[in-house]
Each structure stands twice: as C-alpha cells, then as structure tokens.
Amino acid sequence: MIPVMSLIGVPLVRQEFNAEKTMDSLKNLSSPTASVIRNSENITVPTVEIVPGDMVELKTGDTVPADLRFVALSLRVILRSK
C-alpha cells in the first residue's frame, strides 16, 4: 500500500510545486509601479498611489495599473502586401 501511495503522492507534490512557481512568475510580471506625469514632472510611483489627475504613460507591453480614461491615443498601423 505504501508504494502505491508513493506513486500517487510524488507527482502530486511535484505538480503543486510547479503550480506555485508559475504563480510566483505571474506575480512578477504584474507592474507594481507606473510612470505618471504629476505636477508637470514624469515620475514613477507605486500603482496604489495613482490619484485622479495623474497622467499615466503606457508603453507596449505595460499592464494597465488602474482604471484610466484615455486622453490621447497614438496607433501606428503597418500594412503589408503579400
């Protein structure tokens, strides 16, 4: 009975360890800081300190740190012919 429990238990422990590593990696991907323009200065602040009136600068790949209202949006579209 013990060998059967070992055969079942080892993969479960390994799977749990991998799941925890994956969750830690995802937490590291989130952006705890944001680049904002406040009082005409470009500064980096923790996302919890973003207040109404801050202008948040977003770049490609950035996570949107809070509820935002888009004031200006610039898109570049490249058309390729086949």
HUPE-V61037 format. One record per backbone hydrogen bond with DSSP energy under -0.5 kcal/mol. CO is the residue of the C=O (numbers start at 1). NH is the residue of the N-H. If there is no record, write none. Layout:
BEGIN
<<CO | NH> <CO | NH>>
END
This chain:
BEGIN
<<1 | 5> <2 | 6> <3 | 7> <4 | 8> <5 | 9> <6 | 10> <7 | 11> <8 | 12> <9 | 13> <10 | 14> <11 | 15> <12 | 16> <13 | 17> <14 | 18> <15 | 19> <16 | 20> <17 | 21> <18 | 22> <19 | 23> <20 | 24> <21 | 25> <22 | 26> <23 | 27> <24 | 28> <25 | 29> <26 | 30> <30 | 32> <32 | 47> <34 | 36> <34 | 45> <35 | 57> <36 | 38> <36 | 43> <37 | 55> <38 | 41> <41 | 38> <41 | 43> <43 | 36> <43 | 45> <45 | 34> <46 | 49> <47 | 50> <51 | 54> <54 | 56> <55 | 37> <56 | 58> <57 | 35> <59 | 62> <63 | 65> <68 | 70> <69 | 71> <75 | 77> <77 | 79> <78 | 80>>
END
